[in-house]
Amino acid sequence: MKYRAEVTGKGEDVWSANGKEYNTEQEAKDWLDDLGFRWTGYDASRVVTVDTPRQEAFDATDSRIYQNWRR
């Protein structure tokens, strides 16, 4: 199983990704941690399997949310 990291841009309600795939969920989370130090243009992130449909709507109750600064 491969994973991808997704973010929602500030003021957006759709998940976006950059096309990178990770071998483990932790690798994707590590990438998101690093992104959080470099870029402040997003306010939520999650890690999903690559078979998850792209551009899903943001749902604050999604259990896959990793970082959430919307609170």
A tleap script that builds the chain and sets N, CA, C and O, in Angstrom:
source leaprc.protein.ff14SB
mol = sequence {
  NMET LYS TYR ARG ALA GLU VAL THR GLY LYS
  GLY GLU ASP VAL TRP SER ALA ASN GLY LYS
  GLU TYR ASN THR GLU GLN GLU ALA LYS ASP
  TRP LEU ASP ASP LEU GLY PHE ARG TRP THR
  GLY TYR ASP ALA SER ARG VAL VAL THR VAL
  ASP THR PRO ARG GLN GLU ALA PHE ASP ALA
  THR ASP SER ARG ILE TYR GLN ASN TRP ARG
  CARG
}
set mol.1.N position { 0.848 -1.181 0.000 }
set mol.1.CA position { 0.000 0.000 0.000 }
set mol.1.C position { 0.889 1.238 0.000 }
set mol.1.O position { 1.861 1.310 0.752 }
set mol.2.N position { 0.559 2.195 -0.830 }
set mol.2.CA position { 1.255 3.483 -0.886 }
set mol.2.C position { 0.340 4.558 -0.308 }
set mol.2.O position { -0.879 4.396 -0.253 }
set mol.3.N position { 0.955 5.659 0.122 }
set mol.3.CA position { 0.231 6.755 0.773 }
set mol.3.C position { 0.563 8.071 0.089 }
set mol.3.O position { 1.582 8.197 -0.591 }
set mol.4.N position { -0.318 9.051 0.283 }
set mol.4.CA position { -0.020 10.408 -0.163 }
set mol.4.C position { -0.437 11.385 0.936 }
set mol.4.O position { -1.330 11.112 1.737 }
set mol.5.N position { 0.229 12.506 0.942 }
set mol.5.CA position { -0.058 13.577 1.887 }
set mol.5.C position { -0.911 14.616 1.164 }
set mol.5.O position { -0.619 14.987 0.027 }
set mol.6.N position { -1.957 15.077 1.824 }
set mol.6.CA position { -2.834 16.073 1.233 }
set mol.6.C position { -3.005 17.246 2.193 }
set mol.6.O position { -2.938 17.084 3.412 }
set mol.7.N position { -3.225 18.428 1.625 }
set mol.7.CA position { -3.446 19.627 2.426 }
set mol.7.C position { -4.648 20.387 1.877 }
set mol.7.O position { -5.063 20.192 0.734 }
set mol.8.N position { -5.194 21.256 2.721 }
set mol.8.CA position { -6.191 22.222 2.255 }
set mol.8.C position { -5.573 23.600 2.370 }
set mol.8.O position { -5.091 23.985 3.435 }
set mol.9.N position { -5.585 24.339 1.280 }
set mol.9.CA position { -5.086 25.701 1.317 }
set mol.9.C position { -5.969 26.554 2.202 }
set mol.9.O position { -7.160 26.285 2.354 }
set mol.10.N position { -5.385 27.575 2.781 }
set mol.10.CA position { -6.179 28.465 3.640 }
set mol.10.C position { -7.379 28.999 2.865 }
set mol.10.O position { -7.241 29.532 1.765 }
set mol.11.N position { -8.548 28.847 3.457 }
set mol.11.CA position { -9.775 29.317 2.842 }
set mol.11.C position { -10.352 28.364 1.808 }
set mol.11.O position { -11.374 28.672 1.195 }
set mol.12.N position { -9.717 27.205 1.598 }
set mol.12.CA position { -10.226 26.232 0.630 }
set mol.12.C position { -10.872 25.058 1.352 }
set mol.12.O position { -10.533 24.771 2.500 }
set mol.13.N position { -11.781 24.393 0.699 }
set mol.13.CA position { -12.470 23.256 1.288 }
set mol.13.C position { -12.304 21.986 0.468 }
set mol.13.O position { -13.169 21.110 0.490 }
set mol.14.N position { -11.188 21.886 -0.259 }
set mol.14.CA position { -10.886 20.711 -1.067 }
set mol.14.C position { -9.458 20.282 -0.771 }
set mol.14.O position { -8.560 21.116 -0.659 }
set mol.15.N position { -9.252 18.966 -0.642 }
set mol.15.CA position { -7.919 18.418 -0.391 }
set mol.15.C position { -7.096 18.462 -1.684 }
set mol.15.O position { -7.611 18.188 -2.768 }
set mol.16.N position { -5.807 18.812 -1.552 }
set mol.16.CA position { -4.888 18.862 -2.688 }
set mol.16.C position { -3.638 18.066 -2.359 }
set mol.16.O position { -3.269 17.926 -1.193 }
set mol.17.N position { -2.986 17.544 -3.395 }
set mol.17.CA position { -1.748 16.784 -3.215 }
set mol.17.C position { -0.765 17.176 -4.317 }
set mol.17.O position { -1.145 17.785 -5.318 }
set mol.18.N position { 0.503 16.815 -4.116 }
set mol.18.CA position { 1.523 17.179 -5.083 }
set mol.18.C position { 1.968 16.022 -5.972 }
set mol.18.O position { 2.884 16.197 -6.775 }
set mol.19.N position { 1.359 14.861 -5.858 }
set mol.19.CA position { 1.708 13.736 -6.710 }
set mol.19.C position { 2.747 12.788 -6.124 }
set mol.19.O position { 2.991 11.722 -6.690 }
set mol.20.N position { 3.361 13.152 -5.004 }
set mol.20.CA position { 4.336 12.266 -4.374 }
set mol.20.C position { 3.620 11.109 -3.686 }
set mol.20.O position { 2.513 11.263 -3.169 }
set mol.21.N position { 4.275 9.946 -3.691 }
set mol.21.CA position { 3.757 8.774 -2.985 }
set mol.21.C position { 4.786 8.305 -1.978 }
set mol.21.O position { 5.990 8.446 -2.193 }
set mol.22.N position { 4.310 7.750 -0.882 }
set mol.22.CA position { 5.171 7.313 0.219 }
set mol.22.C position { 4.902 5.854 0.523 }
set mol.22.O position { 3.782 5.367 0.364 }
set mol.23.N position { 5.938 5.165 0.961 }
set mol.23.CA position { 5.814 3.735 1.261 }
set mol.23.C position { 5.094 3.468 2.572 }
set mol.23.O position { 4.488 2.410 2.744 }
set mol.24.N position { 5.155 4.422 3.499 }
set mol.24.CA position { 4.488 4.250 4.789 }
set mol.24.C position { 3.710 5.511 5.145 }
set mol.24.O position { 3.981 6.598 4.636 }
set mol.25.N position { 2.750 5.337 6.023 }
set mol.25.CA position { 1.988 6.478 6.523 }
set mol.25.C position { 2.919 7.444 7.260 }
set mol.25.O position { 2.763 8.661 7.153 }
set mol.26.N position { 3.879 6.907 8.003 }
set mol.26.CA position { 4.795 7.755 8.763 }
set mol.26.C position { 5.666 8.616 7.850 }
set mol.26.O position { 5.941 9.769 8.182 }
set mol.27.N position { 6.105 8.087 6.712 }
set mol.27.CA position { 6.879 8.889 5.760 }
set mol.27.C position { 6.066 10.091 5.290 }
set mol.27.O position { 6.594 11.196 5.174 }
set mol.28.N position { 4.789 9.875 5.022 }
set mol.28.CA position { 3.921 10.973 4.585 }
set mol.28.C position { 3.748 11.995 5.706 }
set mol.28.O position { 3.760 13.200 5.450 }
set mol.29.N position { 3.590 11.530 6.937 }
set mol.29.CA position { 3.463 12.446 8.079 }
set mol.29.C position { 4.746 13.231 8.293 }
set mol.29.O position { 4.699 14.421 8.605 }
set mol.30.N position { 5.888 12.583 8.130 }
set mol.30.CA position { 7.170 13.283 8.266 }
set mol.30.C position { 7.285 14.385 7.228 }
set mol.30.O position { 7.772 15.475 7.528 }
set mol.31.N position { 6.837 14.108 5.998 }
set mol.31.CA position { 6.878 15.123 4.957 }
set mol.31.C position { 5.972 16.295 5.331 }
set mol.31.O position { 6.343 17.452 5.135 }
set mol.32.N position { 4.784 16.001 5.871 }
set mol.32.CA position { 3.869 17.072 6.292 }
set mol.32.C position { 4.457 17.885 7.434 }
set mol.32.O position { 4.295 19.105 7.466 }
set mol.33.N position { 5.138 17.233 8.371 }
set mol.33.CA position { 5.800 17.962 9.458 }
set mol.33.C position { 6.810 18.946 8.886 }
set mol.33.O position { 6.860 20.101 9.308 }
set mol.34.N position { 7.613 18.493 7.929 }
set mol.34.CA position { 8.609 19.360 7.297 }
set mol.34.C position { 7.934 20.497 6.532 }
set mol.34.O position { 8.378 21.643 6.598 }
set mol.35.N position { 6.871 20.181 5.814 }
set mol.35.CA position { 6.146 21.210 5.071 }
set mol.35.C position { 5.638 22.294 6.014 }
set mol.35.O position { 5.671 23.478 5.676 }
set mol.36.N position { 5.173 21.899 7.185 }
set mol.36.CA position { 4.666 22.861 8.154 }
set mol.36.C position { 5.706 23.879 8.604 }
set mol.36.O position { 5.356 24.995 8.987 }
set mol.37.N position { 6.976 23.503 8.559 }
set mol.37.CA position { 8.051 24.436 8.907 }
set mol.37.C position { 8.387 25.374 7.758 }
set mol.37.O position { 8.913 26.465 7.977 }
set mol.38.N position { 8.085 24.952 6.531 }
set mol.38.CA position { 8.482 25.721 5.353 }
set mol.38.C position { 7.363 26.553 4.748 }
set mol.38.O position { 7.634 27.548 4.075 }
set mol.39.N position { 6.118 26.170 4.972 }
set mol.39.CA position { 5.027 26.823 4.264 }
set mol.39.C position { 3.838 26.992 5.198 }
set mol.39.O position { 3.438 26.052 5.885 }
set mol.40.N position { 3.288 28.176 5.217 }
set mol.40.CA position { 2.139 28.453 6.082 }
set mol.40.C position { 0.864 28.654 5.260 }
set mol.40.O position { -0.107 29.231 5.749 }
set mol.41.N position { 0.865 28.185 4.028 }
set mol.41.CA position { -0.264 28.399 3.131 }
set mol.41.C position { -1.362 27.359 3.227 }
set mol.41.O position { -2.270 27.341 2.396 }
set mol.42.N position { -1.293 26.488 4.231 }
set mol.42.CA position { -2.351 25.500 4.403 }
set mol.42.C position { -2.805 25.468 5.849 }
set mol.42.O position { -2.077 25.891 6.748 }
set mol.43.N position { -4.021 24.961 6.073 }
set mol.43.CA position { -4.519 24.951 7.448 }
set mol.43.C position { -5.001 23.590 7.924 }
set mol.43.O position { -5.512 23.471 9.037 }
set mol.44.N position { -4.844 22.557 7.092 }
set mol.44.CA position { -5.157 21.190 7.520 }
set mol.44.C position { -4.403 20.222 6.620 }
set mol.44.O position { -4.112 20.524 5.463 }
set mol.45.N position { -4.095 19.055 7.170 }
set mol.45.CA position { -3.436 18.021 6.370 }
set mol.45.C position { -3.964 16.660 6.779 }
set mol.45.O position { -4.528 16.485 7.859 }
set mol.46.N position { -3.764 15.702 5.886 }
set mol.46.CA position { -4.139 14.324 6.184 }
set mol.46.C position { -3.264 13.394 5.354 }
set mol.46.O position { -2.625 13.819 4.391 }
set mol.47.N position { -3.243 12.129 5.736 }
set mol.47.CA position { -2.544 11.095 4.985 }
set mol.47.C position { -3.589 10.074 4.559 }
set mol.47.O position { -4.379 9.598 5.374 }
set mol.48.N position { -3.584 9.743 3.261 }
set mol.48.CA position { -4.559 8.799 2.716 }
set mol.48.C position { -3.836 7.785 1.839 }
set mol.48.O position { -2.697 8.010 1.429 }
set mol.49.N position { -4.488 6.691 1.559 }
set mol.49.CA position { -3.935 5.735 0.612 }
set mol.49.C position { -4.087 6.306 -0.796 }
set mol.49.O position { -4.979 7.115 -1.051 }
set mol.50.N position { -3.217 5.883 -1.704 }
set mol.50.CA position { -3.233 6.465 -3.046 }
set mol.50.C position { -4.496 6.136 -3.834 }
set mol.50.O position { -4.770 6.778 -4.849 }
set mol.51.N position { -5.263 5.157 -3.391 }
set mol.51.CA position { -6.502 4.853 -4.091 }
set mol.51.C position { -7.678 5.724 -3.638 }
set mol.51.O position { -8.797 5.558 -4.124 }
set mol.52.N position { -7.427 6.643 -2.716 }
set mol.52.CA position { -8.455 7.591 -2.286 }
set mol.52.C position { -8.717 8.588 -3.419 }
set mol.52.O position { -7.766 9.112 -3.998 }
set mol.53.N position { -9.968 8.859 -3.743 }
set mol.53.CA position { -10.250 9.829 -4.806 }
set mol.53.C position { -9.611 11.191 -4.507 }
set mol.53.O position { -9.572 11.634 -3.359 }
set mol.54.N position { -9.125 11.827 -5.531 }
set mol.54.CA position { -8.494 13.147 -5.379 }
set mol.54.C position { -9.556 14.236 -5.253 }
set mol.54.O position { -10.693 14.091 -5.703 }
set mol.55.N position { -9.139 15.328 -4.624 }
set mol.55.CA position { -9.947 16.542 -4.485 }
set mol.55.C position { -11.260 16.300 -3.758 }
set mol.55.O position { -12.290 16.866 -4.123 }
set mol.56.N position { -11.225 15.458 -2.728 }
set mol.56.CA position { -12.407 15.291 -1.879 }
set mol.56.C position { -12.652 16.574 -1.100 }
set mol.56.O position { -11.726 17.346 -0.850 }
set mol.57.N position { -13.883 16.791 -0.725 }
set mol.57.CA position { -14.236 17.956 0.089 }
set mol.57.C position { -13.701 17.784 1.509 }
set mol.57.O position { -13.661 16.669 2.029 }
set mol.58.N position { -13.294 18.878 2.128 }
set mol.58.CA position { -12.832 18.871 3.514 }
set mol.58.C position { -13.987 18.505 4.430 }
set mol.58.O position { -15.095 19.021 4.285 }
set mol.59.N position { -13.723 17.618 5.366 }
set mol.59.CA position { -14.704 17.206 6.368 }
set mol.59.C position { -13.986 17.223 7.709 }
set mol.59.O position { -13.090 16.411 7.939 }
set mol.60.N position { -14.363 18.127 8.585 }
set mol.60.CA position { -13.671 18.300 9.870 }
set mol.60.C position { -13.751 17.065 10.757 }
set mol.60.O position { -12.991 16.953 11.719 }
set mol.61.N position { -14.655 16.135 10.457 }
set mol.61.CA position { -14.771 14.924 11.272 }
set mol.61.C position { -13.949 13.764 10.709 }
set mol.61.O position { -13.974 12.667 11.267 }
set mol.62.N position { -13.225 13.988 9.618 }
set mol.62.CA position { -12.415 12.946 8.975 }
set mol.62.C position { -11.334 12.463 9.943 }
set mol.62.O position { -10.511 13.258 10.398 }
set mol.63.N position { -11.331 11.192 10.253 }
set mol.63.CA position { -10.369 10.633 11.215 }
set mol.63.C position { -8.944 10.596 10.670 }
set mol.63.O position { -8.005 10.358 11.428 }
set mol.64.N position { -8.769 10.825 9.377 }
set mol.64.CA position { -7.426 10.811 8.783 }
set mol.64.C position { -6.725 12.159 8.882 }
set mol.64.O position { -5.571 12.274 8.467 }
set mol.65.N position { -7.381 13.178 9.415 }
set mol.65.CA position { -6.742 14.490 9.549 }
set mol.65.C position { -5.566 14.360 10.506 }
set mol.65.O position { -5.695 13.840 11.614 }
set mol.66.N position { -4.423 14.842 10.050 }
set mol.66.CA position { -3.190 14.767 10.836 }
set mol.66.C position { -2.909 16.099 11.533 }
set mol.66.O position { -2.657 16.136 12.737 }
set mol.67.N position { -2.954 17.172 10.780 }
set mol.67.CA position { -2.753 18.515 11.334 }
set mol.67.C position { -4.016 19.317 11.048 }
set mol.67.O position { -4.554 19.254 9.943 }
set mol.68.N position { -4.490 20.067 12.030 }
set mol.68.CA position { -5.681 20.869 11.814 }
set mol.68.C position { -5.539 22.182 12.564 }
set mol.68.O position { -5.682 22.236 13.786 }
set mol.69.N position { -5.256 23.240 11.812 }
set mol.69.CA position { -5.134 24.570 12.405 }
set mol.69.C position { -6.407 25.387 12.220 }
set mol.69.O position { -6.407 26.592 12.470 }
set mol.70.N position { -7.475 24.758 11.790 }
set mol.70.CA position { -8.751 25.462 11.617 }
set mol.70.C position { -9.480 25.616 12.940 }
set mol.70.O position { -10.389 26.441 13.042 }
set mol.71.N position { -9.123 24.873 13.921 }
set mol.71.CA position { -9.846 24.886 15.199 }
set mol.71.C position { -9.803 26.224 15.863 }
set mol.71.O position { -10.364 26.395 16.945 }
savepdb mol mol.pdb
quit
